[in-house]
Amino acid sequence: MQFLQQEDFVLHYQWNDNKKPRTLLFINSLGTDFRIWNGVVELLKNEGNILLFDNRGHGLSGTNDRSKGLEDYLEDTLLLLNHLSIGKCVVIGLSVGGMIAQMLASQYPEMIDKLILCDTRSKIADESFWNNRIHQVELNGLRSVSDSIMQRWFPQSFHRDHPEKVSGYKNMLEQTSPRGYIQTCAAIRDADLTVKSMKIKYPALCIAGSEDLSTTPAEVKELSGLIAGSSFKVIEGSGHLPCIDNPDKLSKLISDFINDNDHGK
């Protein structure tokens, strides 16, 4: 396991140096750790070096009490890239990870090779939604919301065919630090990246699961419309986490996009 000191806490990351000229950076979603990318990473390991990390307050990464919203998560990402001397990378962000990716692309465009935004928006849900979620977790813990979140993460077909995986990812969610989870909810609540997203200079691939109840296909398509020259794809039968319920299709979309020279910088 690899850890990087960030002020008064550590970031947990995994750097797979495959001796390739290209690096793929994966940024994961709320309530998960970087293991959600395992199936995708296995399929894309020949495309480049792979960098994974747990967002602050998730997995084995710590957190602290300061709060600059999503800027904190962007700073963590930049710290890690600088630590590993990665000057440019393909960025694949999911949900809040996609919001962090949008910030990176708008504020540090020189660090972007290609941009893939999965099941995300420039503004996810509204203030009352996040305040209610925070209130529930503060009062009763993550177990009080985990069943409803599983319904938003995975389509009914996945619940039916892979109940053991649903149970496993429910465990992942419930074992997330409540403080880290709440801090991330607040950061998402307070972020509206619409103006930043409209300034992104690189065409992006925006991907939605057809059954996603958290960021619907229509909402992801709206994000794609903010970024000039971007493309929009739907993975049929997927929910909010296509890296888990459809890694083959997601990996092919990523591979085709990053190897398409017509969708370049």
Summary of the structure (lengths in Angstrom):
residues: 265
radius of gyration: 16.9
end to end distance: 33.6
largest distance: 50.9
contacts: 933
relative contact order: 0.16
helix: 49%
strand: 18%
